[in-house]
Every structure is written in structure tokens, then in C-alpha cells.
């Protein structure tokens, strides 16, 4: 909007739009944000009529609201899955060949990571770098990863347990959230490899840090479901924190760590 205001004549009206889905998704029923930044009601109504042919669900927001909600719903989730992909690449690993990453939520993590890395780079640059509202979340996510990892390495089981459950209670306090969780039997259908006979321990550090970050910043992503992309909805639906807590806290599984230039990645994601 700042660029529009700087370069467009003052008599030019500004109505911005943002379809919250990728180019391969049918726009029918998907959220379409409309921003009446500098325009009359008649001009805004005209834009609405023109875009109605898409069959999308119109959501009217201000520019600031759009940036904040977009950051709240996408910045940290994208950072988490980008870090997983970076870690697997750094370790020269194909995760579907490793038992630790097969079965249940592991299948979702792999498939979402592959989808994200198949998209255009500028999507994530815009979310994490060019969106001012997202920057503090990226910083907090990096801090959450570091602090949780230290607790794991130091063996502070009780402190880790309390922090994880406090974050979960804050983020998943909304009524009806428990009904969104997917069963492992459903998630297993998306496996890219052969599921091992017994589950292999995994720290799920990236997912725990995601929720920890939301808690630290007072964000409840379920409040912004109206502006969710299809991929982000799958991320939220797939997070089974009851299972993850058991792995990390009760079984005290470990996690490797790697730092690469300005990005961070976990060896055991």
C-alpha cells in the first residue's frame, strides 16, 4: 500500500485483493481478502461484483489487519517446515527412507515440506521478510527452538513438560479444537515409505517451537480460520500434541541440531 500511495496519483482509488490459496487450487469457496484502502463504497462494490465470478468467500479487512492475520497464520508455520527441509538437505537425507519420519504425523510433515519447497521462493520472502508483522514471529520462533532444545539437552524434564503444556493450554483453549484433530489411520494413507513395526522416537522440536512461539506472542491461530490457506489448515488439523508430548516429555527423546548461516534447522525435526 505504501508503494501505491507513493507512486499513484491522488485521484486514483485503491482496492487491493489477495486470494488465500495457491494457483492450483479451485478458488470457489476459498477466502478472498478485499481491502478498501482508498476508494469510495461504489468503487469497492464494483470490484466485489467483478471478483464474484471466482465464487470465493469475500473477507473485508484493512491493510494492517491483512498483514497481521497473514503473519499470525502463515509466518511461523512456513518457517517450521522450511527448517525441516533445510535440515534434511544439510544431512543429505530423504526422510521417507528413514523410519523416524514414517507414520502418522510424520507423513504430513514430509508432504507439507515437499509442497512448500515446490512453490515459488518469493511467497516465503514476502511472508517472512517483507511483511513487518511477521518479523517478530520469525525471531521468536528461532528463540523458542533454541530454548526448548536447551531444555532437552540439559535433561530438564519437568521444566520442559510445564512449558510445553502451558503453551498447549494457551493455544488450544478454543472450544471445539479437539474435534479438528486427524486420526493416525488417516495420516498413514499419505506415507511415502514403509511404516516401521514400532514407532521411532522423534523430538518434534519444530512443531513444539511453533506452538511455543504462538504462546509467547499471545497468538491463537484458530481465531483466524477465515483467512487460512488450504495448506495451513492441514498443518493445524494434523498437529497431534497429545502424541507429541508423550514422545518429547515422557520418553525423553533427543534431538540433533545444526546452524547454517542465517537459518536454523533440526536434524531430528
C-alpha positions in Angstrom: 0.0 0.0 0.0 2.9 2.3 0.7 4.1 1.9 -2.9 0.6 2.6 -4.2 0.4 5.7 -2.2 3.8 6.9 -3.2 3.5 6.3 -7.0 -0.2 6.6 -7.9 -1.9 10.0 -8.4 -4.0 11.1 -5.5 -7.2 10.8 -7.6 -6.6 7.1 -8.2 -8.7 4.8 -6.0 -7.1 1.8 -4.4 -8.9 -1.6 -3.7 -6.5 -4.5 -3.1 -7.3 -8.2 -3.2 -5.5 -11.3 -2.1 -6.7 -14.9 -2.8 -5.6 -17.1 0.1 -4.7 -20.2 -1.9 -2.2 -21.3 -4.5 -2.7 -21.2 -8.3 -3.5 -24.9 -8.4 -6.5 -24.6 -6.0 -10.1 -24.0 -7.2 -11.0 -20.5 -5.9 -14.6 -21.5 -5.3 -15.3 -21.2 -1.6 -11.7 -20.1 -0.7 -11.1 -16.9 1.2 -10.5 -13.8 -0.9 -9.4 -10.7 1.1 -10.6 -7.4 -0.2 -9.0 -4.1 1.1 -10.8 -0.8 0.6 -7.7 1.2 1.2 -8.5 4.4 -0.7 -11.8 4.1 -2.5 -15.4 5.0 -2.4 -18.1 2.5 -1.5 -19.3 2.5 -5.1 -15.8 1.6 -6.4 -15.4 -1.1 -3.8 -18.8 -2.6 -4.7 -17.8 -2.7 -8.3 -14.6 -4.6 -7.5 -16.7 -7.1 -5.4 -19.0 -7.6 -8.3 -16.2 -8.2 -10.8 -14.5 -10.7 -8.5 -17.7 -12.5 -7.6 -17.2 -14.7 -10.8 -14.5 -16.6 -8.9 -17.0 -17.9 -6.4 -14.7 -17.1 -3.5 -15.6 -16.2 0.1 -15.0 -12.4 0.4 -13.3 -11.2 3.6 -13.1 -7.4 4.1 -10.0 -6.3 6.0 -7.8 -3.3 6.3 -4.2 -3.5 5.1 -2.8 -3.7 8.6 -5.3 -6.4 9.6 -4.4 -8.4 6.5 -0.7 -8.2 7.3 -1.2 -9.2 10.9 -3.5 -12.1 10.2 -1.3 -13.4 7.4 1.7 -13.3 9.7 -0.2 -14.9 12.5 -1.4 -17.8 10.3 1.5 -18.4 8.0 4.8 -17.0 9.0 5.8 -19.4 11.8 4.2 -22.5 10.1 6.2 -21.8 6.9 9.4 -21.2 8.9 9.0 -24.5 10.7 8.6 -26.6 7.6 11.3 -24.7 5.7 13.7 -25.5 8.6 12.8 -29.2 8.3 13.6 -29.2 4.6 16.8 -27.3 5.2 17.9 -29.9 7.8 17.2 -32.9 5.6 19.1 -31.2 2.7 22.0 -30.4 5.0 22.2 -34.0 6.2 21.7 -35.4 2.6 18.7 -37.3 3.8 15.5 -38.4 2.1 13.1 -38.5 5.1 10.8 -41.2 3.6 13.8 -43.6 3.7 14.3 -43.1 7.4 12.0 -45.0 9.9 11.8 -41.9 12.2 9.9 -40.0 9.7 7.3 -42.5 8.7 3.8 -43.0 10.0 1.1 -40.7 11.4 2.0 -37.0 11.6 5.5 -37.7 10.1 3.8 -38.3 6.8 2.1 -35.0 6.9 5.3 -33.2 7.8 7.1 -34.7 4.8 4.3 -34.0 2.3 3.8 -30.4 3.5 7.5 -29.7 3.4 7.7 -31.1 -0.2 4.8 -28.9 -1.2 6.3 -25.8 0.3 9.6 -26.3 -1.3 7.9 -26.8 -4.7 6.4 -23.3 -4.5 8.0 -20.0 -5.6 10.6 -18.6 -3.3 9.1 -15.1 -3.3 6.0 -16.4 -1.4 8.1 -17.0 1.7 10.2 -13.9 1.2 7.1 -11.8 1.3 5.6 -13.6 4.3 8.7 -13.7 6.5 10.8 -10.7 5.3 8.7 -8.1 3.6 5.7 -8.4 6.0 6.6 -6.3 9.0 4.1 -8.1 11.2 6.0 -11.4 10.6 9.5 -10.4 11.6 8.9 -10.6 15.3 7.4 -14.1 14.9 10.4 -15.4 13.0 12.7 -14.1 15.7 10.5 -15.6 18.5 10.4 -18.9 16.6 14.2 -19.1 16.5 14.3 -18.2 20.2 11.7 -20.9 21.0 13.6 -23.6 19.1 16.8 -22.7 20.9 15.3 -22.6 24.4 13.3 -25.8 24.0 16.4 -27.6 22.6 18.5 -26.4 25.6 15.9 -27.9 28.0 16.1 -31.2 26.1 19.9 -31.3 26.2 20.1 -30.3 29.8 17.6 -33.0 30.7 15.3 -30.5 32.5 12.3 -32.8 32.1 9.9 -31.1 34.5 10.6 -27.6 33.2 10.2 -28.8 29.6 6.9 -30.5 30.5 5.5 -27.4 32.2 6.5 -25.1 29.3 5.1 -27.4 26.6 1.8 -28.0 28.4 1.4 -24.3 29.2 1.9 -23.4 25.6 -0.6 -26.0 24.5 -3.2 -24.8 27.0 -2.9 -21.2 25.7 -3.0 -22.0 22.0 -5.6 -24.9 22.0 -8.0 -23.4 24.6 -10.7 -22.7 22.0 -13.9 -24.8 22.2 -14.2 -27.5 19.5 -10.5 -27.5 18.6 -10.2 -31.2 19.7 -12.7 -32.1 17.0 -10.3 -30.9 14.3 -7.6 -33.5 15.0 -7.0 -36.2 12.4 -6.6 -39.9 13.4 -3.3 -41.6 12.7 -5.1 -44.1 10.4 -6.0 -41.2 8.1 -2.5 -39.7 8.2 -0.9 -43.1 7.4 -2.6 -43.1 4.0 -0.1 -40.4 2.9 3.1 -42.3 3.7 5.9 -42.2 1.1 7.6 -45.2 2.6 7.0 -48.4 4.6 5.9 -47.8 8.1 8.2 -49.5 10.7 6.7 -52.1 13.0 7.4 -49.9 16.1 7.3 -46.1 16.3 10.8 -44.5 16.3 11.2 -41.7 18.8 11.3 -38.1 17.5 11.6 -34.8 19.4 9.2 -32.9 17.0 11.2 -29.8 18.0 10.0 -27.7 15.1 6.3 -28.3 15.9 6.7 -27.7 19.6 8.6 -24.5 18.9 5.8 -23.4 16.6 3.2 -23.6 19.4 5.7 -22.2 21.9 6.2 -19.2 19.6 2.4 -18.6 19.4 2.1 -18.8 23.1 4.9 -16.3 23.8 3.4 -13.8 21.4 -0.2 -14.4 22.6 -1.4 -15.7 19.2 -4.2 -18.2 18.8 -4.2 -19.1 15.1 -7.6 -20.8 15.3 -9.1 -17.3 15.7 -8.1 -16.6 12.1 -9.5 -19.7 10.4 -11.5 -17.4 8.0 -8.2 -16.3 6.4 -6.5 -19.7 6.3 -4.9 -21.2 3.2 -5.6 -24.9 2.4 -2.0 -25.9 3.4 -2.2 -24.1 6.7 -5.5 -25.7 7.6 -3.9 -29.1 7.0 -1.0 -28.1 9.3 -3.3 -27.2 12.1 -5.5 -30.2 11.6 -2.6 -32.6 11.6 -0.9 -31.4 14.8 -1.4 -34.2 17.4 0.1 -32.6 20.5 -1.1 -35.3 22.9 1.1 -37.8 21.0 4.0 -35.3 20.6 4.1 -34.5 24.3 4.4 -38.2 25.1 7.3 -38.6 22.8 9.2 -35.5 24.0 8.4 -35.4 27.7 7.6 -38.9 28.8 10.1 -40.8 26.6 12.7 -38.0 26.8 13.7 -38.4 23.1 16.7 -36.5 21.9 17.3 -34.0 19.1 20.3 -33.1 16.9 21.0 -29.5 16.0 22.5 -27.6 13.1 23.1 -24.0 12.3 23.5 -22.8 8.7 24.3 -19.1 8.0 21.1 -17.1 8.9 18.8 -20.1 9.0 18.4 -22.9 11.6 17.5 -26.5 11.1 16.9 -29.5 13.3 18.5 -32.8 12.4 15.6 -34.6 14.1 12.6 -32.5 13.1 
